[in-house]
Amino acid sequence: MKHDLSTTEASPSEIAWDEKADRRILRKCDLHVLPIFYILYMLSYLDRINIGNARIEGLERDLGMSGNDYNIAIQVFFVPYILLEVPSNIALRHVAPSTWLSASCRFLLGLFEAGLAPGALYLITMYYKRYELQKRYTFYNTAENAKFLNDDERSLLVRRLKDDISYAKMDHLNKGTLKRILGDWKMWTGGLMYLGTCASNYSVAYYLPTVLNELGYRSSEAQVQTIPIYAAGFVFALAAAWSSDRLHHRFGFVILGAAINILGYGVLLAQSSVSVRVRYMSLYFVVIGLWIGSPVEIVWIAGNLGGHYKRAIGSAIQNAMGNISGFIASNVFITNQSPRYPVGYGVALAMSVVAAAAATTLFLGYRGENTHRDRRGRDYRLEESEVRGNDLGDDHPGYRYAT
């Protein structure tokens, strides 16, 4: 059987109408979908990392903690957080998000919060095309049931998303589709990339106030000094997100972020030969590099996971692999190595190199696969079975990966 992968062109009037309708729908989605996720994720992240701020205000003294007790307190959070991310995203396919995405002592926080980050990412991808997603995710229902849209708008929203990834369908979860999902090397390579970046990210999140405190700032001053660092990261993150969507490109921004991050950790490793001001500036490099690369990685991988179940499970696996790095970050900043932390900074730098290497492998893999499909090298997949052909996800020969 021959399969035609060509698409018909829309008339100029249809295109004009679609562009006008697209802008109206995007505005509605921006107003109704994104704000609640921004607020939830902000509160979630504050809840997760404020232990680092509490540490320099006397947390260990007040609770009688000693040795590596602080490291253990960080680790406990990640156990349920990692284990429940995949089940949570699968449940989102069957339970209304308004019922599922809620709730929040460390172990229980991880338990109830596990589905928030991957669930929010999965749901946001149900409203935006791949190159509309980055700037919205960085700045932080399903489309068919969105109550803020009328019937015509819901139909158009579903259609425009299908046009963006028209061939990528995976609406059934069975042994065959699960094998296809878990056997995708690109998903695991993307997870490794994110793990490398998150190891550095959690190092900053949990130890930045401590590092500033040990640079000579008193506890209250150290808290204040984190603000301009994160503000700079925020500005660069937004600029990278806008540029990434505008240029329809992801890989270069990941590498740029990793390079800046590696520079920052390199300075911190050589801190004995640089001034306090240079060490403080290096923290800007670390955070700016992280905030350029990390959001782009998340959206890059999620945008290349085709089909509902592939995206739901793949996004959760990506987040779970990233959060495994919490165990790494919480164990490499050894108390008796204060204030130089050679192991902590060295591991964070090495993990950034791992992230860059994985990103390069992923980019070459995506580009090579697109070229192979352009040459009709994957058309045989359509001959395997009509039923399976409808659940190929991003393995469909008509699908093209974002690079």
BELNORCOR-V744078 format. One line per field, one symbol per residue. phi: phi as a letter, one per 30 degrees, with the letter a starting at -180 (. if undefined). psi: psi as a letter, one per 30 degrees, with the letter a starting at -180 (. if undefined). burial: + if it has 9 or more other C-alpha atoms within 8 Angstrom, else -. A space follows every 10 residues. Layout:
phi=???
psi=???
burial=???
This chain:
phi=.cbccdbddd dedddddddd dedddddddd dccdeddedd ddddddddcd ddddddcjed ddcidbhced ddeddeeddd dddcddeddd dddbceeddd daja.ddddd ddcedddddd ddddddcbde ccdddddddg .bddcdddcd dddddddddd ddddbecdba cbcbdddddd ddcddddddd ddeddddded ddedecbeed ddeddjdded dddddddddd ddeddddddd dddddddhbc eedddedddd ddeddddddc ddcbdddddd ddddeddddd dddeddeede dddcccjedd dddddddedd dddedddddd cccdedcdcd hddedddddd dddedddddd ddddddddde ddddcidcde ddddaddddd bdiddddddb ddc
psi=kkkjgllkkl leeeeeeeee eeeeeeeeee efeeeeeeee eeeeeeeeff eeefefggee eeghklbgee eeeeeeefdf eeffeeeeee efffkkefee ial.jeeeee effefeeeee eeeefffkle gfeefeeef. llefgjffkl eeeeeeeeee eeeehefjki gkjaeeeeee efgjfeeeee eeeeeeefee efeeeffeee eeefffklee eeeeffefee eeeeeeeeee eeeeeefhke eeeeeeeeee eeeefeeefg ffglleeeee efeeeeeeee feeeeeeeee eefgjkkeee eeeeeeeeee eefefeeeef ffikefgkgf heeeeeeeee feeeeeeeee eeeeeeeeee eeefggfgff fffekeeeff hfbgfkffkk kk.
burial=---------- ----+----- ++--++-+++ -++++-++-+ +--+----++ ++++++--++ ----+----+ ++++++++++ ++-+++-+++ -+---+---- ++----++++ ++++++++++ ++++++++++ ++++++++-+ +-+--+--+- --+++-++-+ ++--++++++ --+---++-+ +-----++++ ++++++++++ ++++++++++ +++---+-+- -++-++--++ -+++-+++-+ ++-++--+++ +-++++++++ +++++++++- +--+---+++ -+++++++++ ++++++++++ ++++++++++ ++++++++++ ++++++++++ -+++--+--- +-+++++++- ++++++++++ +++-+++-++ -++---+++- +++-----++ ++++-++-+- +++
